[in-house]
Amino acid sequence: MKSFNTLIIIITLSLSIVNAQKTAYISGKINNRDGRKVVLNVENHFGTEDKHAITKVKLDKNGFFSTQIKLNYDSINQVSLYHKNEMTYLTVLPGDSIYFEVDCQNFDESLVYSGRGAEKLNFYAKYFLSFQDTTQRVIWDMNPHKYLKYRKQLLRNELAFLGQFKNLSEEYIRYIKSKFKKDFYSNIHSFVTFNHRANYDSMIFAGNLPQYKKILEQPELSNYKNSYQDFYHITGVINYKYHEFKFNNGFDKNNPDSVHHIVRKIQLAKKVLPSYLFEFYLTGITVEMTESSYTYRYLKPIVNFIQEQVQDKDFQSLIRSRISKYDTPKKQKKAKNTHIDTQMYTLEEIINKHRGKVLYIDFWASWCAPCIEEIKNSEKLKKAFKKEIKKGKITFIYLSTDKREDIWKKAVLDLNIKGLNYRAMIKDYTQIQKKYNFNTIPHYMIVDRNGVLINSNAPRPSSPEIVDILKKYLK
């Protein structure tokens, strides 16, 4: 197994109803140790670590340690055990009491397990030694036809190897078979992605080959659960869909920013995933993108959208905890000249309420990055009509499509949107889109003093011509 600066033992724990406390015992002896302690991290479903789930255990003078760890879920848990230099994988069921002994100078070959559940670990150690060289990077440059033949044979070999172990439980055999098959699909998805990148100039896309499409469309996503492994398999499915879209639509060359790519993947995910997996996928994206402030900057414009889509309480809680370290709540003060009307009106009712003024209507949402950028330009635009606004000749109306009132109000205050703020009625907004033939935001309209909609597709605030257009209607 590859050598790293830190020994990582990833322990997969599948919990049962019998173990109500969700705990497991891990003990062992590390010979020729290269440190004074081990650190165990209980990871969440998305492969990241929660600070509250870290356990540090000192090794005694002979290299022994023993500890009980508390798990996060009633399903599969990922646990990492750090020492130094090496990495291995374990599968542990709740209630097991695992003891292992290892020599850091010959790590993989010296691993020996005993205790309750040891048969699973001994199987996986032998499996890894037998198959550790099957994922060399060179295979990504393999001919697509040869790679598919290679992967099918590898899956047959893995299943045949599993069949040699007669002392494994039926539950564990089902788990490992499922893992092998999902790994097969995941690697096919990954190959298509990397093969696509490697052959970008020659426009070769393995995913369009008939034998690949048959496999890529085969996994029944309804069988997937909310687990660490499944998140990455699901991500593979969506990445394939995304690269297929890019290949068939010019690679999104006109939209190079990362925010756009994330939004595109979410749109594709919503089409192909069942609702509970879609929420799981969105939560996983949030977890991944909140690993650092650098990646979070790409997620921030669509955080509100993600929060609106996710209804599962556990997922909601996880999302809030992940973004809270970047979005520390600030005391909100109502901005001067900002009006927030929480009552929902139709567009016609809003126009009638302000008859006698020229209206510049902005359809936007808190999760829409281009909308927020244009709102900043809108503030600059209002400076050109400062006198007219004061005299009540023109009004800027911001009509949000946000579903949740709390998210909308927070965005209005955070962005300090000066003007009249309303939230669109979903049914009315859908009818407006159909009537005026638009399906994206931001979108703008102009209404004259008589309440007549004179421009249903007005220029954006950043457009050079918008000042002259509004002045024309003010004459």
C-alpha positions, 0 to 999 in steps of 0.5 A: 500500500502507498506510503504517506506521512501519516498512517491512515487506517480507514475503518468502515463500520456498519451498524446494527440495531443490536448495538444501540450505543453505536460503539466499537472497540479497537485495540492493537500493537504497533511494532517498530512504531514511528510515533507516540499516539494514534488518532481516530476520526469518525467521518460523516457520510461524505468522507470528512471529519467532524471535530467532535468525533476525534479520539486521540490515544497514546501508545504505551511503551510497548506500542499497545493501545486500546479504545472505544469509539462512538459512531455517528450513524446507524448506517456505514461509518468511516473511521480513520486511524492515524499513526505515521507512514502507512495506510490500510482499510478495515471493515468492522461491524458494531459490537466487534472487538478488534485487535490487530498487530502490525510492523511499521517496517513491513506494514501491509504484509504483517497485518494480523487481526484477531477478535470478534469480526477478524475474519472480515479484516483478514479477508480485506487485507488479503484482497488488498495485497492481491489487487493493489496494483489494479488501478495504476494511472497508466490505465486512463490512457488505455484504449476504451475497448481494451479498458472495458475488457480489462475492467470486466475481467477485474470484476470477475476476478474480484468475485472469484476471490471473494468466493474462496472465503467460506467463513464470511457472513452473508451480510458481509458478502452482500456488502462486498459484492455490492462494493465491487459492482459499484466500484466497477461502475464508478471506475467506468465513469471515471475512465470516461471523464479522464479519457475525455480530458486526455483526448480533448483535442481529438474530440474522443468521448468514450461515453458515446461508444455504445458498449459504454453507454449501456453500462453507464446507464445501467446502475439502478439509482433507487438501490443507492443509500445515504452512505459514504461510498454511494456519494462518490458513486453518485458523483461519478454518475453526475460527472459522466452526465456533465461531461457528456453534456459538455462534449455534445454542447461545446464544453460550456466554453462560454461559461468558464466559471466554477459556479456555473459548472456546479449549477449545471451539475445540480441541474443534471442531478435533479433530472436523474436522481430520486428526490432523497438522493438529490438532497444527499448529493446537494449535501455532499457538494456542500460538505466538499466545498466547505473544506476551505474558504477557497472552495467555499467562494464558489459555493456561496452564491448558490448556498441559499438555493441548496438550502431551499432544495434540502428538506431532510432535517439531518442534512439541513443541520449538517449544511448549517454547521458547515457554512456557519464557519464562513457565514458568521451571523451578523446583527442585521439592521434594516437599511435606509430606503429599503422596504420589505413587504412580506405579503405576496402579490401577483405582478399585476397587483404590484404594478397597480400599487405603484401606478403613476410611476415608471417601474424598473422590475428586477426578477432575482433570487438569493442563490443566483450569482449573476443576479447579485452582481447585477444588484450591485450595478443596480445601485450604481444605476439608481445614482443616475436617477437620484432626483427622480427617485426622490420625487417619486417618478421612478421606482426600482422593484426587486421581485425575488423568486426565493421559496423561503421567506427567511432566506429572502429577507436575510439576502435583502438585508445582507445585500442592502438592497434599497428599493421595494422588495417583494417575493413572487407568488410561484404560480404567478411567476410560472405564468409570467415566464410562459407569457413573456417567454423567459426561463432564466434570471436575472430578468428585467421589465419596464412599466410606464406611468399608466401601468402598461408593461412596455418592455418585458425583456429590458436591458440589465442595469449594467447595460450601457443603454439602460439609462437612456431607455429609462430617461425616455419613459420619464419624459 
